[in-house]
Amino acid sequence: ISGRNNIHQLEHRISRLEGVLRLNKMITESGGKVFATNGKYADFDGTVENCKEAGGSIATPRNLGENDAILYFVKYFNSYAYLGIKQSLIPGRFQLLGGAQLNYTNWYPNEPSGKGEE
């Protein structure tokens, strides 16, 4: 019974913490993944490092739901978001940071241009 009680207490604590983060617009979910932000400005390398330190990785949308989760922060903070992609050796083409091919994109018309409006 003690083990179940500890699990229940942990679940309750996690639920409360998630509630506070949601209230402060710091997390959202899509497809079982949690997307989070600290709401602070950083450069790309700093963002990658902050994500690693938090036990995660920089967001890379793999479907419309995940794209919308990232867009939630962009709209709320009225800012851009770095993604876990980089330009490939082929100009105008992008790939995952690890080098794998992108299977999902949702560029605006005539994008990506590299001017921050992709």
trRosetta pair geometry for C-beta under 8 A, 3 or more apart (Angstrom, degrees):
i j d omega theta_ij theta_ji phi_ij phi_ji
1 4 5.7 -56 -154 38 39 111
1 5 6.2 41 150 -23 70 107
2 5 5.6 -55 -148 36 32 114
2 6 6.4 34 153 -21 65 104
3 6 5.8 -53 -150 34 31 111
3 7 6.5 30 152 -17 64 105
4 7 5.7 -55 -149 37 33 112
4 8 6.2 35 152 -20 66 106
5 8 5.6 -52 -147 36 31 113
5 9 6.3 33 153 -20 64 105
6 9 5.7 -53 -148 36 31 112
6 10 6.4 30 153 -18 65 105
7 10 5.7 -54 -148 37 31 111
7 11 6.2 33 153 -19 65 106
8 11 5.7 -53 -146 37 30 112
8 12 6.3 31 154 -19 63 107
9 12 5.7 -55 -148 37 30 112
9 13 6.3 30 153 -18 64 107
10 13 5.7 -54 -145 38 31 111
10 14 6.2 32 156 -18 66 106
11 14 5.8 -54 -145 38 29 111
11 15 6.2 33 154 -22 63 108
12 15 5.7 -54 -149 35 29 115
12 16 6.5 29 154 -18 63 104
13 16 5.8 -54 -150 35 31 110
13 17 6.4 29 154 -16 65 107
14 17 5.7 -57 -147 39 32 110
14 18 6.2 33 155 -19 66 106
15 18 5.8 -54 -146 37 28 111
15 19 6.4 34 152 -24 62 106
16 19 5.5 -53 -152 32 31 116
16 20 6.7 30 153 -18 65 102
17 20 5.8 -52 -151 34 34 109
17 21 6.4 31 152 -15 65 106
18 21 5.7 -57 -147 40 33 111
18 22 6.2 34 154 -20 67 106
18 27 6.7 -81 -147 72 73 146
19 22 5.7 -53 -145 36 29 110
19 23 6.2 34 154 -22 63 107
20 23 5.6 -53 -148 34 31 116
20 24 6.4 13 157 -3 64 110
21 24 6.0 -67 -147 49 29 100
21 26 4.3 -92 -164 70 81 109
21 27 4.3 34 134 8 124 112
21 36 7.2 -36 -179 -125 136 105
22 25 7.5 32 -177 -78 34 29
22 26 7.5 -93 -63 46 20 71
22 27 6.0 -60 -72 65 63 88
22 28 7.4 102 -119 -86 82 57
25 39 7.6 82 96 -81 96 122
25 73 7.6 140 162 -111 96 67
25 76 4.9 -171 -176 180 141 154
25 77 7.9 168 130 -52 130 83
26 36 6.0 18 152 -154 77 82
26 37 6.0 -136 -152 65 59 67
26 38 7.1 27 -143 -106 108 31
26 39 6.7 -74 -104 -31 83 107
27 34 5.7 -15 -164 -173 117 100
27 35 6.7 148 -156 80 61 50
27 36 4.6 -19 -99 -98 84 83
27 37 7.9 -179 -77 20 44 63
28 34 7.8 154 81 -156 31 57
28 35 5.2 -18 65 62 80 102
28 69 5.0 -175 103 -151 116 87
28 72 5.0 33 -10 81 169 158
28 73 7.4 -146 11 -46 124 88
29 32 7.3 15 -175 -102 110 5
29 33 6.6 159 -154 81 68 45
29 34 5.5 -34 -98 -101 83 58
29 35 7.0 174 -93 15 27 79
29 69 6.9 -94 116 -119 11 132
30 33 5.8 -19 68 58 69 93
30 35 6.7 19 13 -13 99 118
30 63 8.0 -164 148 73 124 99
30 65 4.1 164 -168 144 119 98
30 66 4.9 180 96 -84 141 52
30 68 6.8 139 -95 67 143 90
30 69 4.0 -118 -17 -44 128 133
31 63 7.0 83 -38 52 152 130
31 65 5.4 118 -30 97 104 140
31 66 6.5 -45 23 -58 125 92
33 66 6.6 20 59 -107 139 106
33 69 7.6 173 89 61 102 174
35 59 5.8 40 -131 -100 107 130
35 66 7.5 140 -58 -152 131 73
35 69 4.4 134 11 147 149 121
35 70 6.3 -126 -159 -74 154 61
35 72 7.7 123 88 51 135 120
35 73 7.2 -124 136 -25 119 125
36 54 7.1 -138 83 154 134 154
36 56 7.2 141 38 10 112 162
37 73 5.1 116 -20 -135 148 141
37 77 7.4 -100 126 -32 158 146
38 50 6.9 -98 5 176 131 141
39 77 6.0 -174 -139 -100 79 130
41 79 7.4 -135 -92 -149 89 151
42 46 3.7 -129 -180 100 113 123
42 47 4.8 152 93 -60 120 74
42 50 6.4 151 13 -12 178 139
43 46 4.9 91 51 13 71 107
43 47 7.0 -131 97 -10 34 90
44 47 5.7 -57 -151 33 29 112
44 48 6.5 29 154 -18 65 103
44 82 5.1 158 -116 -130 74 147
45 48 5.7 -50 -149 34 34 112
45 49 6.3 31 153 -16 65 108
46 49 5.7 -57 -147 40 32 110
46 50 6.1 34 155 -21 67 106
47 50 5.8 -51 -143 35 30 111
47 51 6.4 31 156 -19 63 105
47 58 5.9 73 130 -108 100 116
47 82 4.7 129 79 48 165 143
48 51 5.9 -59 -154 35 28 111
48 52 6.6 27 151 -18 64 106
48 58 5.2 -47 -103 -41 65 128
48 82 7.8 -86 -47 121 75 143
48 84 7.9 113 -106 -108 93 82
48 97 7.7 136 -118 -123 128 160
49 52 5.7 -54 -149 36 34 111
49 53 6.3 34 154 -19 67 106
50 53 5.7 -55 -146 37 31 112
50 54 6.4 25 155 -15 65 108
51 54 5.8 -61 -150 40 30 107
51 56 5.0 -82 -176 87 84 87
51 57 5.4 66 142 -156 127 16
51 58 4.8 -164 5 -62 166 58
51 59 8.0 -149 -113 -23 144 61
52 55 7.8 58 178 -62 32 15
52 56 7.5 -116 -86 67 24 45
52 57 7.0 38 -78 -99 65 57
57 60 7.6 -25 118 -2 111 104
57 84 6.3 38 146 -93 101 148
58 82 6.3 -53 -161 111 128 102
58 83 6.9 128 145 -178 108 24
58 84 4.1 148 92 -73 99 93
58 97 7.3 86 55 -28 123 146
59 66 7.4 180 -171 173 103 102
59 69 7.8 -148 -147 98 139 105
59 70 5.2 158 135 -93 151 117
59 81 6.9 -15 58 156 130 127
59 83 6.1 -68 92 -126 79 64
59 84 6.3 -169 85 -11 27 101
60 66 8.0 6 100 145 42 139
60 83 5.9 99 -105 180 56 88
60 84 3.6 -67 -60 57 105 112
60 85 6.2 121 -127 -45 100 84
60 96 6.2 40 -149 -125 155 94
60 97 7.7 -124 -74 -2 135 96
61 66 4.2 166 -136 108 72 102
61 67 4.0 76 -163 -74 154 67
61 69 7.7 167 -104 48 99 92
61 70 5.7 -97 -61 4 114 135
61 83 7.0 -54 5 -135 86 124
61 104 6.2 -107 119 106 81 127
61 106 7.1 -45 104 15 143 121
62 66 5.5 46 36 34 66 154
62 103 6.8 25 -151 69 82 103
62 104 5.1 127 -163 18 35 141
63 66 5.3 91 53 14 69 101
63 67 7.0 -125 103 -6 35 94
63 104 5.8 -113 -75 -113 37 159
64 67 5.4 -55 -146 37 33 116
64 68 6.2 35 155 -21 67 104
64 106 7.0 116 -104 -83 68 144
65 68 5.7 -54 -150 35 29 111
65 69 6.6 35 149 -24 63 101
66 69 5.4 -45 -149 28 37 116
66 70 6.8 34 153 -14 64 100
67 70 6.0 -58 -156 37 32 107
67 71 6.2 34 147 -21 66 110
67 104 7.6 -135 -48 145 116 125
67 106 5.2 40 -134 23 160 154
68 71 5.2 -53 -141 40 35 117
68 72 6.6 56 151 -36 63 92
69 72 5.6 -37 -160 11 32 120
69 73 7.9 25 148 -9 56 95
70 73 6.2 -55 -167 33 42 106
70 74 6.6 42 141 -20 70 107
70 81 5.4 -159 -180 87 102 161
70 83 7.3 32 -157 -94 161 96
71 74 5.1 -51 -145 37 42 117
71 75 6.1 38 158 -17 71 104
72 75 6.3 -61 -152 38 23 105
72 76 6.2 18 155 -16 62 113
73 76 5.7 -57 -138 41 31 109
73 77 5.8 1 172 8 70 113
73 79 7.9 -47 141 63 82 95
73 81 5.9 85 89 -79 116 133
74 77 6.9 -70 -137 52 17 88
74 78 7.8 61 163 -105 51 13
74 79 6.4 -124 -141 75 55 54
74 80 6.5 10 -129 -130 103 26
74 81 5.2 -92 -73 -16 96 108
75 78 7.2 14 -172 -75 29 52
80 116 5.7 -86 -80 -160 153 96
84 96 6.3 10 128 -153 95 76
84 97 5.0 -76 -178 -15 81 115
85 94 4.8 45 161 165 122 122
85 95 6.6 166 -156 85 84 25
85 96 6.0 -62 -106 -105 70 35
85 97 6.8 -118 -99 -45 20 68
85 102 6.3 24 -123 -82 131 122
86 94 6.6 168 88 -152 24 83
86 95 6.4 -26 64 63 73 74
86 96 7.9 22 21 136 79 16
86 97 5.8 86 -10 -103 109 59
87 91 7.4 5 -179 -129 122 42
87 92 7.9 41 -144 -17 105 10
87 93 7.1 101 -162 77 66 49
87 94 5.7 -60 -103 -101 41 71
87 95 7.9 45 158 19 13 77
87 114 7.9 1 -67 -88 134 113
88 93 4.5 -38 42 101 118 98
88 94 6.1 169 -15 -128 87 13
88 95 4.5 82 -76 -13 104 111
90 93 4.1 22 85 28 106 131
92 112 7.0 164 -150 63 60 87
94 102 5.7 35 95 -24 89 141
94 105 7.6 126 55 -101 118 123
94 112 6.8 54 -35 18 127 151
95 99 5.9 5 139 -158 137 29
95 100 6.4 166 -177 79 97 33
95 101 5.9 -60 -125 -106 92 34
95 102 6.1 -141 -118 -27 36 84
96 99 6.7 -29 74 43 82 22
96 100 4.4 3 37 58 126 86
96 101 7.5 5 1 56 94 12
96 102 6.5 150 -42 -76 74 67
102 105 5.7 63 137 -57 134 97
107 111 4.2 -159 -179 89 107 99
107 112 5.6 -106 -124 -48 130 71
107 118 5.7 -64 -131 -177 86 81
108 111 4.5 64 60 5 78 137
108 117 6.5 -54 40 142 147 84
108 118 6.5 174 19 174 95 28
110 113 6.8 19 136 -55 83 115
111 117 6.6 -128 -98 102 131 76
111 118 4.5 153 176 -134 131 57
112 118 4.3 3 -116 -118 88 117
113 117 6.9 3 44 56 116 92
113 118 7.0 -165 27 -80 67 76
114 118 7.8 49 -59 -60 25 112
